[in-house]
Amino acid sequence: MNTPQDAADSLYEALLTEARQWACDDAGDQAVLDAIEHAPTPPDKLALLENSSLVPSHLASAIADALLALDPTTYSPAPPGPSTHNPELHRIREASITVVDASPEDNTPSDVYEIQVFDVSVLIRRRARWGTETDVAYVHIDDQADEPGLLLVEVNNGGEAAYHRPHGVPS
């Protein structure tokens, strides 16, 4: 006999299957699917699906409402608190922006923002301490393209720095 929880699980799997079918092979869609797969709880997975462009928003919202009605214990979002680490995913045109809550106990005093577009990932956050400095901005850039090429980076109008990506060497 099917329980409401079984029905909710089947409904969630149907939504995830639909998202996988709509996903392209581009890095952005694959990053969204990876984030969904690695999200720590069912409400986190559902929130990422709802905020993605992998399924029509009205379909994701309707299924989210049904999941909450069928299995509120599993699919109710956790109440916000100071140590909530639920990632949020936002899609804007070809870009995806992932936001992860601050975690002072992990020396991450600020939210962490990762922007992915054009095979480039930019991570931005604040660090509590770097040497003798406190409350320091931190930016990490990762060129994710697999082919040879060039990444130009400029910081504070100080001129471009060129970073070559050799053939056959993943960045």
Secondary structure by P-SEA (a helix, b strand, c coil): cccaaaaaaaaaaaaaaaaaaaccccaaaaaaaaaaaacccaaaaaaaaaacccccaaaaaaaaaaaaaacccccccccccccccbbbbbbcccbbbbbbcccccccccbbbbbbbcccbbbbbbbbcccccccbbbbbbbbbccccbbbbbbbcccccbbbbbbcccccc
